[in-house]
């Protein structure tokens, strides 16, 4: 019984570390993608229309959360052979 719990704890910890690393890489890629493709437009928007910039920034944050969580979940399901934990 204790061996089963330890094995399950190791598996859970391993899955958490893989998800953490994967999500970290995706967040970094997303950050540099937004910086590269939207950076100049966001700076211009921030200097000219601060309220619209605030709304766009919030939408980018929400989009990041939804998109990267979906990608991470899909990749982890693919890596685990279709099962989700």
C-alpha positions in Angstrom: 0.0 0.0 0.0 2.8 2.4 0.9 4.8 1.4 -2.2 1.7 2.2 -4.4 1.3 5.6 -2.8 5.0 6.4 -3.3 4.8 5.3 -7.0 1.7 7.4 -7.5 3.3 10.4 -5.8 6.4 10.1 -8.0 4.3 9.8 -11.1 2.3 12.9 -10.1 5.4 14.8 -9.3 7.0 13.9 -12.6 3.9 15.0 -14.5 3.8 18.3 -12.6 7.5 19.0 -13.4 7.0 18.1 -17.1 3.9 20.4 -17.2 5.7 23.2 -15.4 8.7 23.1 -17.8 6.5 22.8 -20.9 4.3 25.7 -19.7 7.3 27.8 -18.9 8.7 27.3 -22.4 5.4 28.1 -24.0 5.0 31.3 -21.9 8.5 32.4 -22.9 7.7 31.7 -26.6 4.4 33.6 -26.3 6.1 36.6 -24.6 8.8 36.9 -27.3 6.2 36.4 -30.0 4.0 39.2 -28.7 7.0 41.4 -28.2 8.3 40.7 -31.7 5.0 41.0 -33.6 2.9 43.4 -31.5 5.5 45.3 -29.6 5.7 48.5 -31.7 1.9 48.6 -32.2 1.4 48.2 -28.4 3.8 51.0 -27.6 2.1 53.3 -30.1 -1.3 52.3 -28.7 -0.1 52.9 -25.1 1.1 56.4 -25.9 -2.0 57.4 -27.9 -5.0 55.5 -26.4 -4.3 54.3 -22.9 -7.7 52.9 -22.3 -7.8 50.8 -25.5 -4.2 49.7 -24.6 -5.5 48.5 -21.2 -8.3 46.5 -22.8 -5.9 44.9 -25.4 -3.4 44.0 -22.7 -6.1 42.3 -20.6 -7.3 40.4 -23.6 -3.7 39.3 -24.4 -3.3 38.0 -20.9 -6.6 36.1 -21.0 -5.8 34.8 -24.4 -2.4 33.6 -23.2 -4.0 31.8 -20.3 -6.7 30.0 -22.4 -4.5 29.2 -25.4 -1.4 28.0 -23.5 -3.5 25.9 -21.1 -5.2 24.2 -24.1 -1.9 23.6 -25.8 -0.3 22.2 -22.6 -3.3 20.0 -21.9 -3.2 18.7 -25.5 0.5 18.0 -25.5 0.3 16.2 -22.1 -2.5 14.0 -23.3 -0.5 13.2 -26.4 2.5 12.3 -24.3 0.5 10.2 -21.9 -1.3 8.3 -24.6 -4.7 9.9 -24.4 -5.3 9.9 -20.7 -5.6 13.0 -18.6 -4.8 13.4 -14.9 
